[in-house]
Amino acid sequence: MKQFLKTLFGFGILLLLMCSIIEVALLFRPNVYAYKRQYMDEHVKDIKVLLLGSSHIEEAVKPELVGKGVFNLAISARLREYDVALAEIYVPRMDSLQAVVVPVDYTNFFFERQHENPLTKSIPEDLSGTCRCMHTKYMGTRIDPFWYFSEILNSKLNYMSRFWNNRQKLQECDSLGYVKLDIKDRLTDWDLRSIPAVIDTTKAIDQAGYEEIRQQYEQLAMVTQQKQVRLVLVAPPVYKTYQESIHPIVLNDIHQFVRKLQARYPHVEYHEHLFDNRFTSDDFQDASHLNESGAIKYSKILAKIIYHENS
């Protein structure tokens, strides 16, 4: 028994050492998080428009079509708290900054009133651990400063593939942070994927969740106000199958939330394109994500918003 425990202990030490080597080695392999941080650090004085958010911005806005000095810092599955952390890190140092663009996602306003939509063909995977791990390790957002989130234990991004894939594939975004979705890769039931949950209007709003998101948007408003730049809130287009699942009560909650924010911070803008009829089925990768065709359209619309041109 004693020998067995010694062997088991030795194996545990060896396994821990091997995992530690892999964990450190991954730091030297490229990924979209590390790339975007490097770009921000190198161009922090030159960026004029900063795009934050998750996949609804990362895959929907091509910076080159919006204007010069635009960078897409959005990353798929990002939690809003990391948008706040990144804004607090970079915005005060951005001498050329004119506007920060942040999405207002419909799904962020469920506040525990939702249940599964029977029409959807996909259930969102919980990537909060991946978000926390990758942002902490590669983007320097120390929201949990006394805890290390291992990439091996937390990330769901097939981290081991980074040891043999080429650099271009690993980066997974263009030089300005945009991630392209090709309609050729669209699934046959794409229009029933990423449909939002059904809302139970008999349930009260979870006040703790509401307060959390209120504080997050207020922090974004404060950091942009102190920098004297615009905070542009946007709601990108969604397909008609998504539109049909949008509950008017939740939409009204969003509008009231934005009005309250604007009452305290007049520099905050809100531009909603959820029901924009300029977007057709060919512009979507699934019910809530634009493909490249849609991204081209939306980027040009956003350019007019940023530069105050008539739509």
Disulfide bonds with the S-S distance in Angstrom:
none
